[in-house]
Amino acid sequence: MNHSFQHDMALLAAERFERGELDRRSFVRGIAALGLAPAVLASSEVSAQVKEIVVVNFGGDAVHAWDEAWAKPFAAEANIKVSVIGGEPTPGAIRAMVESGKVVWDAADAEAFSLDILGRQNLIQKYDYTKVDRGKVRPEFVFEHGCASYIYSIVNGYNAQKTGGRVPNGYKDFLNFRDFPGKRALHKWLLGSLEAVLLGSGVSPDALYPLDVERAFALIRQHRDQFLLWGGGAASQQLFRDGEVVMGTIWHSRATVLDRQTRGRLTWTWDNGIVAPGIVVVPVGNPAGPVVFDLIASMQTPERQIELLRILGGSPANPAASAMLPEALRKVDCAYEPNYRRQIPIDTAWYAQNYDKVQNDFLDLMSS
Amino acid sequence: MGDGRHAHAWAAQAGGTRKGHGIGLPSASWLLVLPLVLLLAIFYVGPILGVLWLSVSDPVPGLQNYERLFTSGALQRVVWSTLRISALTALLATALGYLIAYTMLHAGGRHRRWIMAFVLVPFWVSVLVRAFSWVTLLRTEGPINSALLSWGLIAEPLALMRNELGVLIGMVHFMVPYAVLPLYANMQGTDRRILDASRSLGATAPTTFIRIFMPLSAPGIAAASLLVFVLALGFLVTPAILGGGRVVMIAEYVRVQIMQTVRWGIGTMMASVLLITVVLLLAAMSRVIDIRKLFGAK
């Protein structure tokens, strides 16, 4: 009797919450006080009444773009408010949030390899593939704890003025200092960095993974003063704009901006680009509950995928979207089939197993 | 600081009285600071204990995180470069601060106010803005390298940033005001009649400076360099931006372990090492000099 009474009270609170008489915090606090939080939040009566989904990405233009392309259309059709906020949803931040028991994010932008790190520790939920359609994603980017919502490529960007108009042969010319003298930009957070160096030393794309870390480190040590590190997209753009580097790894979305702004003086090649998935992960105990998977499913719609590409430069994970691209966007889409064929999909499993160790060794290498 | 000394004496007296009469009530001065002590206990000591606990319990209980400090060359390099850069920063910032404070001491009223303003204004400029301003100045094609190249003084652009030099420039610039203030406070307290006496007894100006003024300003030098060194140990933004990934100090390393690679045990261990270092440092210094007096608390 006690239990059903409390349950009823919780449902009452949920009704008030739905009518807008209670804000989400008081509601959650209320049912937590009843000791019912997990049970009630998981029950369909409440999740059907969710009013808001909070989505977090790394901020900047991505907030506006995700809002326009993904949040607003879903909010309109599902009658649920979707808030896109900028933050720093690193694996550590997600762990801190879940362990504190005060989960605010329903969905967070993440790298594929962190799925494994977070999933192993039971910090993120497995995807509900009855809602999200595996068939709408390139198979190499579908995993247990998530699948790509967008994809991006770590391409070799170059300064056409400094190369005298010569186009580097993908990353094969990355260590060719004779024909392309000048410094190289490298990503501080590892993705694409060792690939660029290994491909530059003559490793063939199909033998690239698993990465030969020792060989890559030896090559970096050999040319250590030739590499400049960047930590984020804006910093990579700056390295090229300031004329600090002649070529280097850069996200394709940033390369296309540079190309447009400098009318092709700073540009890129698709050859050997390392294609990586961007995945929206769902923390365990997310406040909105299972409805977040409806949002994620809606993001797969080809039109919305194209919209994200148009506004932000993040490429469609759904091949159907890339197939129906307007002419003008084909040049900037790493997923457009003729471009995609020239690139190399990242080995997510390798990163999941090796990231924490190799990342730290890489920082040590660069700073010693 | 006369009031502080007064209150201190009074508190000591109150404590003595309490002991004498055997009454267990805390003294009134303790009640006054109690809210602050509680606040610190909840929002400061609590989380720090959490950090210390994580460092011996994540991923498994034990001291293996601390053991890595002795076995891992990478960790030792991070600790060593943190200590080295902080010490150099303290040395350079104190030297520059000494010059500024000394000039202020001998400048006229209006002149002194202008110097003080230029020392204080950077306090209100964000550390990020200041780091990025240095990037603009120091980069390969920045104004400094361009000017030197066009004057023919150098043939190749100098590597002024993305290395330890860039980090030092940024950190010293940030720290100079922290050095000036304790030095100036100390120099102001110097009795000028002693200097006059030295001159009247026949000492030259340089001799008076080296044998009289410098020794008298030694407590200020100690305070300034200790303050700068301790603050520099925890620097994050400046090394991250001006070091270009080539200079990793403890704070940056901790950030990577906590946020990026989720090795919380190692991250909190390094944070604890930093904390313990600072505490030990202050304890060691307090045996030599009176720390409370250094920072004006006495």
Interface residues (C-beta under 8 A of the other chain):
Chain A: E88 T90 P91 G92 A93 R95 I117 L118 Q121 K188 W189 L228 L229 G231 D242 G243 E244 Y355 D356 Q359 N360 D361 L363 D364 M366 S367 S368
Chain B: G73 A74 R77 V78 S81 R139 T140 E141 G142 R162 A240 G243 G244 G245 R246 V247 V248 Y253 V256 Q257 I258 M259 Q260 T261 V262 R263 W264
